[in-house]
Amino acid sequence: MKLSQKIEKCELSPIRKFYPYVVEAQKRGIKIHFLNIGQPDIKTPPVYFDAISDFRQEVLEYMPSPGIPELIEAIRTYYHRLGVAFDSGDIMVTTGGSEALLMAMLCILDEGEEVIVPEPFYPNYATFIRSAGGRICPIHTKPEEGYRYASREQVEPLINDRTRAILITNPGNPTGTILTPQELRLMADIAKEHDLFLICDEVYREFIYDGGELTTAASFRDVDENLILIDSVSKRFSACGARIGALISRNKALMEAATKIAQARLSVATLDQIGAAALYTVEPSYFNATREEYQRRRDVCYRKLKEIPGVVTTEPKGAFYTMAKLPVDSAEKFQMFLLKEFEDNGETVVFSPGEGFYATPGAGVDEIRIAYVRCVEELERALELLRMAIERYNNK
């Protein structure tokens, strides 16, 4: 039977594609150190579980398609603390940030239209864009240049009559790059001047290191019609399994269009919304402690990578990922070596090969993404295994 051309253009996730080989290695008794998936081990605040436990209703009913009022108000209050005002109609609760991204693409893209995205990028962006009939136009960046991209010289030559949006992650997944306020303002200016949407994925907003501060694009009121924010509780509250995100925009036409999709999928899971609303009541000290822990992990990860001969990397300033260029011919072949041939004291490591984070053919072949979401001791061991494996791989 024939499948759609749209789905044929989509790829399997480079983050999860090695799972069958992981299972086989575990069956052989190998302990796997996971550096591939952004699944933190930070404890989810107990208020989430308490709110669900306390929920009592005789019938678990459909909720309003835009989201329950309690959660929408909690999100509004959160942004108010950041100095940003949203109306309740500017916020739509979604099944994770993933649904928010897919909704945005379905609302703005026609067949063959383009979204400018700095590469390397979160690979699921490609799936969402292609599912909507669009294509990625990449801003190519380099590890040697710190994966910087926010300049007119890099962005404006890519704009044409098919361009509909610029999509950025700030702080960045997979690079950990943070835009300065001036760079973010420039991206907003470019979007406004060329009548484009600026889609800002800010789900890692709380995780900025070395005393840095993030400017949310929502503070630029002159781009209300252009701006689409993607938000989520997954990383902010270490609640990935809650599957609660938000599509946020002051563009009324866009939000009305997204409502059509929201009503078609009826509603987001009730209990997850109840729990997520409670998450927004946690004290700022929760974020301070979490940020400090991730910075410790960042420091270990960066130090250990710099100790490996031939590795090119840059210190991430936010999120909890980093990209690294390895002295190997192929990160995918090297990953297969790690899972099929390498072990040290019954242990090996899995990462995300970098090629799937690029749209440019051939880019990222020797790069990897590391998620430093495990404790310091595990990171130390995992990166030591990586060093040993590189040496053994190149001496085969």
C-alpha positions in Angstrom: 0.0 0.0 0.0 1.2 3.5 -0.8 2.2 5.9 2.1 2.2 9.7 1.9 5.2 11.5 0.4 5.1 13.7 3.5 5.8 10.8 5.9 8.3 9.2 3.5 10.4 12.4 3.8 10.5 12.0 7.6 13.3 10.2 9.3 13.5 8.1 12.4 14.8 9.9 15.4 18.6 9.8 15.6 18.2 10.1 19.4 16.2 6.8 19.6 17.3 4.8 16.5 19.9 2.7 18.3 17.5 1.4 20.9 17.3 -2.2 19.5 21.1 -2.4 19.7 21.0 -1.1 23.3 18.5 -3.9 24.2 20.8 -6.5 22.6 23.8 -5.2 24.6 21.8 -5.2 27.8 20.9 -8.8 27.1 24.6 -9.6 27.0 24.9 -8.1 30.5 26.4 -4.8 29.4 25.7 -1.8 31.5 24.7 1.2 29.3 25.5 4.8 30.3 22.9 6.9 28.5 24.0 10.3 27.1 21.5 10.3 24.3 18.1 11.3 25.6 17.3 14.5 27.5 15.6 12.6 30.3 16.7 14.3 33.6 17.2 12.3 36.8 16.2 15.4 38.8 13.1 14.6 41.0 9.8 15.9 39.8 8.3 18.3 42.4 6.0 16.3 44.7 3.2 18.9 44.2 2.5 17.3 40.8 1.7 13.9 42.3 -0.1 15.4 45.3 -2.4 17.4 43.0 -3.3 14.3 41.0 -3.8 12.2 44.2 -6.2 14.9 45.6 -8.2 15.1 42.4 -11.7 13.7 42.9 -14.4 13.7 40.2 -17.1 11.0 39.6 -16.6 11.2 35.8 -13.3 11.9 34.2 -14.7 14.3 31.6 -13.4 16.1 28.5 -11.7 19.4 29.4 -11.9 22.6 27.4 -9.9 22.3 24.1 -7.6 25.3 24.9 -6.8 23.8 28.3 -8.2 24.0 31.8 -8.5 27.5 33.2 -6.4 26.7 36.2 -3.4 25.8 34.1 -3.8 28.7 31.7 -3.9 31.1 34.6 -0.8 29.4 36.1 1.1 29.9 32.9 -0.1 33.6 32.7 1.1 34.1 36.3 4.5 32.5 35.5 5.0 34.9 32.6 3.8 37.8 34.7 6.8 37.1 37.0 9.0 37.5 34.0 7.5 40.9 33.2 5.4 39.6 30.3 1.6 40.0 30.0 -0.5 37.5 28.1 -4.3 37.2 27.8 -5.8 33.8 28.5 -6.7 33.6 24.8 -3.0 33.9 23.9 -2.3 30.5 25.6 -3.2 27.1 24.3 -2.3 24.0 26.4 -0.9 21.2 24.2 0.2 17.6 24.6 3.8 18.5 25.2 5.8 21.1 23.4 5.8 18.7 20.4 2.1 19.2 19.7 2.6 23.0 20.0 5.3 22.8 17.3 3.2 20.6 15.1 0.2 22.9 15.5 2.3 25.9 14.6 3.6 24.3 11.4 0.1 23.1 10.3 -1.2 26.6 10.8 1.5 28.5 8.8 2.9 26.2 6.1 1.6 25.3 2.7 3.2 22.7 0.5 6.8 23.5 -0.4 7.1 26.5 1.9 10.2 26.9 4.0 11.3 27.4 7.6 14.7 28.8 8.3 16.3 26.8 11.2 19.9 27.1 12.6 21.6 23.7 12.3 22.3 21.5 14.3 18.7 21.5 15.5 16.3 19.3 17.5 15.6 16.6 14.9 11.9 16.4 15.5 11.7 19.9 14.0 12.2 18.3 10.7 9.4 15.8 11.3 6.9 18.5 12.3 7.9 20.7 9.3 7.8 17.9 6.8 4.5 16.6 8.2 3.0 20.0 7.4 4.4 19.9 3.8 7.3 22.3 4.4 11.0 22.0 4.2 13.9 23.2 6.4 16.2 25.8 5.0 19.3 25.5 7.3 21.5 28.2 8.7 24.8 26.2 8.8 26.9 26.7 11.8 30.3 25.2 12.9 31.6 23.8 16.2 34.8 25.8 15.6 32.7 29.0 15.7 30.6 28.1 18.7 27.5 27.3 16.6 26.7 31.1 16.4 24.2 32.1 13.8 22.4 35.4 14.7 23.6 37.8 12.0 22.0 39.4 9.0 24.8 38.0 6.9 23.9 34.4 7.8 20.1 34.7 7.9 18.9 37.2 5.2 20.4 35.5 2.1 18.3 32.4 2.9 15.0 34.4 2.8 12.9 34.0 -0.4 9.3 34.1 -1.5 8.7 30.6 0.0 10.0 31.5 3.4 7.3 31.6 6.1 9.2 31.5 9.4 12.4 31.4 11.4 12.6 28.7 14.1 15.1 29.0 17.0 15.7 27.3 20.3 16.9 29.5 23.0 18.7 28.2 25.0 19.7 25.8 22.3 19.1 22.1 21.8 21.5 20.5 20.9 24.3 23.1 21.2 23.6 24.9 24.5 24.0 28.2 22.7 22.3 31.2 24.1 21.4 34.3 22.1 22.4 37.6 23.7 19.6 40.1 24.1 21.0 42.0 21.1 21.1 38.8 18.9 17.5 37.9 19.9 16.4 41.5 19.1 18.1 41.1 15.7 16.2 37.9 14.9 13.0 39.6 15.8 13.8 42.5 13.6 14.6 40.3 10.7 11.3 38.4 11.1 9.3 41.7 11.3 11.0 43.3 8.4 10.4 40.3 6.1 6.9 39.6 7.4 7.9 36.2 8.8 6.8 34.2 11.9 9.5 33.9 14.6 9.0 30.6 16.4 10.9 30.6 19.7 11.3 27.3 21.5 12.1 28.5 25.0 11.5 25.2 26.9 15.0 25.4 28.5 14.5 28.9 29.8 15.4 28.2 33.4 18.8 26.6 32.6 21.3 29.3 32.0 24.7 29.2 33.5 27.5 31.4 34.8 25.1 34.0 36.0 23.7 34.7 32.6 20.1 36.0 32.1 17.8 35.1 29.2 15.6 37.6 27.4 12.4 36.0 26.3 11.2 37.0 22.9 7.8 37.7 24.4 9.2 41.0 25.8 9.4 42.5 22.3 5.9 43.9 21.9 6.4 45.2 18.4 6.5 41.6 17.0 3.2 40.5 18.6 1.9 39.4 15.2 5.1 37.6 14.3 5.9 35.7 17.5 5.0 32.2 18.3 6.3 30.8 21.7 6.7 27.1 22.4 6.7 26.2 26.1 6.6 23.0 28.2 6.8 21.7 31.7 8.9 18.7 30.6 12.4 20.1 31.3 11.5 23.0 33.5 10.0 20.8 36.2 11.7 17.5 35.2 8.2 16.2 34.2 8.8 14.8 30.7 6.1 12.1 31.2 3.5 14.7 32.0 3.2 15.7 28.3 2.1 19.3 28.9 3.2 22.1 26.7 1.8 25.4 25.4 1.4 27.2 22.2 1.6 30.9 23.0 1.0 33.9 20.6 -0.7 37.3 20.6 -1.5 36.7 16.9 -5.3 36.2 17.2 -5.7 34.7 13.7 -3.0 32.1 14.4 -4.6 31.2 17.7 -8.0 30.9 16.1 -6.5 28.6 13.4 -4.8 26.5 16.1 -8.2 26.2 17.9 -9.5 24.2 14.9 -6.8 21.6 15.5 -7.3 21.7 19.3 -11.0 21.1 19.0 -10.4 18.2 16.5 -8.2 16.4 19.1 -10.8 17.3 21.7 -8.6 18.0 24.8 -5.3 17.4 26.6 -5.3 14.7 29.4 -7.1 16.1 32.4 -4.9 14.7 35.2 -1.7 15.9 33.5 -3.1 19.4 33.4 -4.1 19.3 37.0 -0.6 18.2 38.0 1.0 20.7 35.7 -1.0 23.6 37.2 0.4 22.6 40.6 4.0 22.6 39.3 3.8 26.3 38.6 3.5 26.9 42.4 7.0 25.7 43.2 9.3 28.2 44.8 12.2 29.9 42.9 14.6 27.9 45.1 13.7 24.8 43.1 15.0 26.3 39.9 18.1 27.7 41.7 19.1 24.3 43.0 18.4 22.6 39.7 20.4 25.1 37.8 23.3 24.7 40.1 23.2 21.0 39.7 23.1 21.2 35.9 26.0 23.7 35.9 28.1 21.2 37.9 27.3 18.5 35.3 28.0 21.0 32.5 31.4 21.7 34.0 32.3 18.0 34.3 31.1 17.2 30.7 33.0 20.1 29.2 36.2 19.3 31.1 36.2 15.6 30.3 35.5 16.3 26.6 38.4 18.8 26.4 40.7 16.1 27.9 40.0 13.8 24.9 42.6 14.4 22.1 41.1 15.6 18.9 37.7 16.5 20.2 36.3 19.9 19.2 33.6 21.3 21.4 32.4 24.6 22.9 31.2 25.3 26.4 27.4 25.3 26.5 25.9 28.3 28.2 22.4 26.9 28.7 20.0 23.9 28.4 21.7 20.5 29.2 23.2 19.4 25.9 26.4 19.9 24.1 27.7 19.0 20.7 31.2 17.6 20.1 33.1 16.8 17.0 35.0 13.6 17.5 38.2 12.3 15.8 36.4 9.4 14.1 35.3 8.8 10.5 31.6 8.3 11.4 29.7 8.9 14.7 27.1 6.3 13.6 29.7 3.6 12.9 31.5 4.5 16.2 28.2 4.2 18.0 27.7 0.7 16.6 31.2 -0.2 17.7 30.3 0.9 21.2 27.2 -1.2 21.3 28.5 -4.3 19.5 32.3 -4.5 20.1 33.4 -2.2 23.0 33.1 -2.6 26.7 35.2 -1.9 29.7 34.4 -3.8 32.9 31.1 -4.7 31.3 30.1 -1.0 30.6 29.6 1.1 27.5 28.0 4.4 26.5 25.4 5.6 24.0 25.0 9.1 22.6 23.2 10.7 19.7 25.1 10.8 16.4 25.1 14.3 15.0 24.2 13.8 11.3 20.5 13.6 12.2 20.6 17.1 13.7 21.5 18.6 10.3 19.6 19.3 7.1 22.8 19.9 5.1 23.8 16.6 3.5 27.0 15.2 4.9 27.1 17.7 7.8 27.6 16.4 11.4 28.9 13.0 10.3 31.7 13.1 12.9 29.7 15.0 15.6 27.6 13.8 18.5 25.1 15.3 20.9 25.5 14.6 24.6 22.7 15.1 27.2 24.4 15.7 30.5 21.3 14.8 32.6 22.8 12.1 34.8 24.7 12.6 38.1 28.3 13.8 38.1 29.7 10.3 38.9 27.9 8.7 36.0 29.0 11.5 33.6 32.6 11.1 34.7 32.5 7.4 34.0 30.6 7.7 30.7 33.0 10.3 29.3 36.0 8.2 30.4 34.4 5.3 28.5 34.0 7.6 25.5 37.7 8.5 25.6 38.8 4.9 25.8 36.5 3.8 23.0 37.7 6.5 20.6 41.3 5.3 21.1 40.4 1.7 20.7 38.2 2.4 17.6 40.9 4.3 15.8 43.5 1.6 16.6 41.4 -1.2 15.1 
